[in-house]
Amino acid sequence: RYDNFEFEHIEEAVNHLRAMKNLRGFNVTIPHKQAIMPYLDELSEDARRIGAVNVVCVHTDPTGRVRWTGCNSDVIGFSRSIRPLLQSGLHTRALVLGTGGASKAVVYGLQQLGIQPQLVSRTEGAGRLSYAQLTEAVIRDHKVIVNCSPVGMYPHTDACPSLPYHLLTPHHLLYDLVYNPLQTRFMELGAQQGAVVKNGLEMLHLQAEAAWQMWNS
C-alpha cells in the first residue's frame, strides 16, 4: 500500500513515520529532501554524493533495530528520461535553474552523462550565475537548460524562469521537471524558438519505479 502524508515540519513527519508498523519505506518531496538527512542512519553512495534524499528504505538489522537508509531515485529518473534526447558533441554544457534538492540530483545526473552543469539562481553566488548574467554567449554555450525550480507549476501556470528566450535555437534542449501543467510556459517559449522540450512526467514515473525496486529488493 502506498499512502500520501502531508507534513509542514520534518519533525512531525519523522515522529509519525517512526511510529508506523511494517513500514518498508517512503518518498520525500520538496521541501524536505535535505531536511530528512540528519534523521537517517545511513546513505546510499548516490545520495551521499548528491546531498539530497527522495527515497528512504526501512529495514531491521540482525539486532532487531529499525534502520533508515536514504537513497535517491530522482537521478535515475532524470538520467534515463533525458538521455535519449542528448546529441553527442552538441549537448556538452547545461544550465540548471534552481538550487534545491531536485537540482542536486540533476547536477549529479548531468555529470554522470558527461555534461558540464552550471547552476543558475535569482542571486549570484559561489558557483552559480544569476538570471541577469545569462548573456547571449552563455545561452550559446549551454545548449541544455533544465528547470529544477517550481516556477510555472500549477496554479501559477503563466510564470516561467526569467530567460532570454529569444536567444534559444533548434539546437537547444529545454527540460522541465514540472509536469503540472504538461506544457509549461518555459516549454512553450522554448518550442516557439524551435528548441526540443520535455516535461518531467516520464522522470516522475521512472523515479517511482526505481523507488519501488529499492523498497522490494
Contacts in CASP RR format, 6 or more apart in sequence:
PFRMAT RR
TARGET T0000
AUTHOR 0000-0000-0000
METHOD contacts of the structure
MODEL  1
RYDNFEFEHIEEAVNHLRAMKNLRGFNVTIPHKQAIMPYLDELSEDARRI
GAVNVVCVHTDPTGRVRWTGCNSDVIGFSRSIRPLLQSGLHTRALVLGTG
GASKAVVYGLQQLGIQPQLVSRTEGAGRLSYAQLTEAVIRDHKVIVNCSP
VGMYPHTDACPSLPYHLLTPHHLLYDLVYNPLQTRFMELGAQQGAVVKNG
LEMLHLQAEAAWQMWNS
5 13 0 8 1.000
5 16 0 8 1.000
5 17 0 8 1.000
5 26 0 8 1.000
7 13 0 8 1.000
7 16 0 8 1.000
7 32 0 8 1.000
10 32 0 8 1.000
10 35 0 8 1.000
10 36 0 8 1.000
10 39 0 8 1.000
13 32 0 8 1.000
13 36 0 8 1.000
14 36 0 8 1.000
14 39 0 8 1.000
17 23 0 8 1.000
17 26 0 8 1.000
18 66 0 8 1.000
23 58 0 8 1.000
24 57 0 8 1.000
24 58 0 8 1.000
24 215 0 8 1.000
24 216 0 8 1.000
25 55 0 8 1.000
25 56 0 8 1.000
25 57 0 8 1.000
25 58 0 8 1.000
25 215 0 8 1.000
26 55 0 8 1.000
26 56 0 8 1.000
26 58 0 8 1.000
27 54 0 8 1.000
27 55 0 8 1.000
27 56 0 8 1.000
27 211 0 8 1.000
28 36 0 8 1.000
28 53 0 8 1.000
28 54 0 8 1.000
28 55 0 8 1.000
28 56 0 8 1.000
29 54 0 8 1.000
30 100 0 8 1.000
30 101 0 8 1.000
30 102 0 8 1.000
30 150 0 8 1.000
33 52 0 8 1.000
33 53 0 8 1.000
33 54 0 8 1.000
33 100 0 8 1.000
33 101 0 8 1.000
33 102 0 8 1.000
33 104 0 8 1.000
34 51 0 8 1.000
34 52 0 8 1.000
34 53 0 8 1.000
34 100 0 8 1.000
34 101 0 8 1.000
36 53 0 8 1.000
36 56 0 8 1.000
36 70 0 8 1.000
37 43 0 8 1.000
37 51 0 8 1.000
37 52 0 8 1.000
37 53 0 8 1.000
37 70 0 8 1.000
39 68 0 8 1.000
40 53 0 8 1.000
40 56 0 8 1.000
40 68 0 8 1.000
40 69 0 8 1.000
40 70 0 8 1.000
41 67 0 8 1.000
41 68 0 8 1.000
41 69 0 8 1.000
42 67 0 8 1.000
42 68 0 8 1.000
42 69 0 8 1.000
42 70 0 8 1.000
43 53 0 8 1.000
43 69 0 8 1.000
43 70 0 8 1.000
43 71 0 8 1.000
44 69 0 8 1.000
44 70 0 8 1.000
44 71 0 8 1.000
44 72 0 8 1.000
46 71 0 8 1.000
46 72 0 8 1.000
46 75 0 8 1.000
46 108 0 8 1.000
47 53 0 8 1.000
47 70 0 8 1.000
47 71 0 8 1.000
47 72 0 8 1.000
49 108 0 8 1.000
50 72 0 8 1.000
50 75 0 8 1.000
50 104 0 8 1.000
50 105 0 8 1.000
50 107 0 8 1.000
50 108 0 8 1.000
51 72 0 8 1.000
51 101 0 8 1.000
51 104 0 8 1.000
52 72 0 8 1.000
52 74 0 8 1.000
52 100 0 8 1.000
52 101 0 8 1.000
52 102 0 8 1.000
52 104 0 8 1.000
52 105 0 8 1.000
53 70 0 8 1.000
53 71 0 8 1.000
53 72 0 8 1.000
54 71 0 8 1.000
54 72 0 8 1.000
54 73 0 8 1.000
54 74 0 8 1.000
54 105 0 8 1.000
54 207 0 8 1.000
54 211 0 8 1.000
55 70 0 8 1.000
55 71 0 8 1.000
55 72 0 8 1.000
55 73 0 8 1.000
55 210 0 8 1.000
55 211 0 8 1.000
55 214 0 8 1.000
55 215 0 8 1.000
56 68 0 8 1.000
56 69 0 8 1.000
56 70 0 8 1.000
56 71 0 8 1.000
57 68 0 8 1.000
57 69 0 8 1.000
57 70 0 8 1.000
57 71 0 8 1.000
57 214 0 8 1.000
57 215 0 8 1.000
58 66 0 8 1.000
58 67 0 8 1.000
58 68 0 8 1.000
58 69 0 8 1.000
59 66 0 8 1.000
59 67 0 8 1.000
59 69 0 8 1.000
60 66 0 8 1.000
60 67 0 8 1.000
61 67 0 8 1.000
71 211 0 8 1.000
71 214 0 8 1.000
72 105 0 8 1.000
73 207 0 8 1.000
73 208 0 8 1.000
73 210 0 8 1.000
73 211 0 8 1.000
73 214 0 8 1.000
74 102 0 8 1.000
74 105 0 8 1.000
74 106 0 8 1.000
74 203 0 8 1.000
74 207 0 8 1.000
75 105 0 8 1.000
75 106 0 8 1.000
75 108 0 8 1.000
75 109 0 8 1.000
75 112 0 8 1.000
76 206 0 8 1.000
76 207 0 8 1.000
76 210 0 8 1.000
77 202 0 8 1.000
77 203 0 8 1.000
77 206 0 8 1.000
77 207 0 8 1.000
77 210 0 8 1.000
78 105 0 8 1.000
78 106 0 8 1.000
78 109 0 8 1.000
78 177 0 8 1.000
78 203 0 8 1.000
78 207 0 8 1.000
79 109 0 8 1.000
79 112 0 8 1.000
79 113 0 8 1.000
80 206 0 8 1.000
81 175 0 8 1.000
81 198 0 8 1.000
81 200 0 8 1.000
81 202 0 8 1.000
81 203 0 8 1.000
81 206 0 8 1.000
82 113 0 8 1.000
82 144 0 8 1.000
82 146 0 8 1.000
82 173 0 8 1.000
82 175 0 8 1.000
82 198 0 8 1.000
83 113 0 8 1.000
85 173 0 8 1.000
85 175 0 8 1.000
85 196 0 8 1.000
85 198 0 8 1.000
86 113 0 8 1.000
86 115 0 8 1.000
86 144 0 8 1.000
86 173 0 8 1.000
90 143 0 8 1.000
90 171 0 8 1.000
91 115 0 8 1.000
91 143 0 8 1.000
91 144 0 8 1.000
91 173 0 8 1.000
92 114 0 8 1.000
92 115 0 8 1.000
92 116 0 8 1.000
92 143 0 8 1.000
93 115 0 8 1.000
93 116 0 8 1.000
93 117 0 8 1.000
93 118 0 8 1.000
93 141 0 8 1.000
93 142 0 8 1.000
93 143 0 8 1.000
93 144 0 8 1.000
94 110 0 8 1.000
94 115 0 8 1.000
94 116 0 8 1.000
94 117 0 8 1.000
94 118 0 8 1.000
94 142 0 8 1.000
94 143 0 8 1.000
94 144 0 8 1.000
94 145 0 8 1.000
94 146 0 8 1.000
95 117 0 8 1.000
95 118 0 8 1.000
95 120 0 8 1.000
95 129 0 8 1.000
95 134 0 8 1.000
95 138 0 8 1.000
95 142 0 8 1.000
95 144 0 8 1.000
95 145 0 8 1.000
95 146 0 8 1.000
96 103 0 8 1.000
96 106 0 8 1.000
96 107 0 8 1.000
96 110 0 8 1.000
96 117 0 8 1.000
96 118 0 8 1.000
96 119 0 8 1.000
96 120 0 8 1.000
96 146 0 8 1.000
96 148 0 8 1.000
97 103 0 8 1.000
97 120 0 8 1.000
97 145 0 8 1.000
97 146 0 8 1.000
97 147 0 8 1.000
97 148 0 8 1.000
97 149 0 8 1.000
97 151 0 8 1.000
97 161 0 8 1.000
98 119 0 8 1.000
98 120 0 8 1.000
98 121 0 8 1.000
98 147 0 8 1.000
98 148 0 8 1.000
98 149 0 8 1.000
99 119 0 8 1.000
99 121 0 8 1.000
99 128 0 8 1.000
100 148 0 8 1.000
101 148 0 8 1.000
102 148 0 8 1.000
102 177 0 8 1.000
103 119 0 8 1.000
103 148 0 8 1.000
103 149 0 8 1.000
106 117 0 8 1.000
106 146 0 8 1.000
106 148 0 8 1.000
106 177 0 8 1.000
107 117 0 8 1.000
107 119 0 8 1.000
110 116 0 8 1.000
110 117 0 8 1.000
110 144 0 8 1.000
110 146 0 8 1.000
111 117 0 8 1.000
115 144 0 8 1.000
118 128 0 8 1.000
118 129 0 8 1.000
118 138 0 8 1.000
118 142 0 8 1.000
119 127 0 8 1.000
119 128 0 8 1.000
119 129 0 8 1.000
120 128 0 8 1.000
120 129 0 8 1.000
120 130 0 8 1.000
120 131 0 8 1.000
120 134 0 8 1.000
121 128 0 8 1.000
121 129 0 8 1.000
121 130 0 8 1.000
121 131 0 8 1.000
122 130 0 8 1.000
122 131 0 8 1.000
123 130 0 8 1.000
124 130 0 8 1.000
124 132 0 8 1.000
124 133 0 8 1.000
129 138 0 8 1.000
131 161 0 8 1.000
131 162 0 8 1.000
131 163 0 8 1.000
134 163 0 8 1.000
134 164 0 8 1.000
136 164 0 8 1.000
136 167 0 8 1.000
139 163 0 8 1.000
139 164 0 8 1.000
139 167 0 8 1.000
139 168 0 8 1.000
139 172 0 8 1.000
140 167 0 8 1.000
143 171 0 8 1.000
143 172 0 8 1.000
143 173 0 8 1.000
144 172 0 8 1.000
144 173 0 8 1.000
144 175 0 8 1.000
145 163 0 8 1.000
145 172 0 8 1.000
145 173 0 8 1.000
145 174 0 8 1.000
145 175 0 8 1.000
146 174 0 8 1.000
146 175 0 8 1.000
146 176 0 8 1.000
146 177 0 8 1.000
147 161 0 8 1.000
147 174 0 8 1.000
147 175 0 8 1.000
147 176 0 8 1.000
147 177 0 8 1.000
147 178 0 8 1.000
147 184 0 8 1.000
147 186 0 8 1.000
148 177 0 8 1.000
149 161 0 8 1.000
150 178 0 8 1.000
151 159 0 8 1.000
151 160 0 8 1.000
151 161 0 8 1.000
151 178 0 8 1.000
151 186 0 8 1.000
152 158 0 8 1.000
152 159 0 8 1.000
152 160 0 8 1.000
152 178 0 8 1.000
152 184 0 8 1.000
152 185 0 8 1.000
152 186 0 8 1.000
153 178 0 8 1.000
153 180 0 8 1.000
153 184 0 8 1.000
154 180 0 8 1.000
154 181 0 8 1.000
157 181 0 8 1.000
157 184 0 8 1.000
157 185 0 8 1.000
158 185 0 8 1.000
159 185 0 8 1.000
160 184 0 8 1.000
160 185 0 8 1.000
160 186 0 8 1.000
160 189 0 8 1.000
161 186 0 8 1.000
163 186 0 8 1.000
163 189 0 8 1.000
165 189 0 8 1.000
165 190 0 8 1.000
165 192 0 8 1.000
165 193 0 8 1.000
166 193 0 8 1.000
168 174 0 8 1.000
168 189 0 8 1.000
168 190 0 8 1.000
168 193 0 8 1.000
168 194 0 8 1.000
168 195 0 8 1.000
169 193 0 8 1.000
169 194 0 8 1.000
169 195 0 8 1.000
170 193 0 8 1.000
170 194 0 8 1.000
170 195 0 8 1.000
170 196 0 8 1.000
171 195 0 8 1.000
172 190 0 8 1.000
172 193 0 8 1.000
172 194 0 8 1.000
172 195 0 8 1.000
172 196 0 8 1.000
173 195 0 8 1.000
173 196 0 8 1.000
173 197 0 8 1.000
173 198 0 8 1.000
174 186 0 8 1.000
174 187 0 8 1.000
174 190 0 8 1.000
174 195 0 8 1.000
174 196 0 8 1.000
174 197 0 8 1.000
174 198 0 8 1.000
175 197 0 8 1.000
175 198 0 8 1.000
175 200 0 8 1.000
176 184 0 8 1.000
176 186 0 8 1.000
176 187 0 8 1.000
176 197 0 8 1.000
176 198 0 8 1.000
176 199 0 8 1.000
176 200 0 8 1.000
177 200 0 8 1.000
177 203 0 8 1.000
178 184 0 8 1.000
178 186 0 8 1.000
178 199 0 8 1.000
178 200 0 8 1.000
179 199 0 8 1.000
179 200 0 8 1.000
179 201 0 8 1.000
179 203 0 8 1.000
179 204 0 8 1.000
182 199 0 8 1.000
182 201 0 8 1.000
183 199 0 8 1.000
184 199 0 8 1.000
187 197 0 8 1.000
187 198 0 8 1.000
187 199 0 8 1.000
188 197 0 8 1.000
190 197 0 8 1.000
191 197 0 8 1.000
END
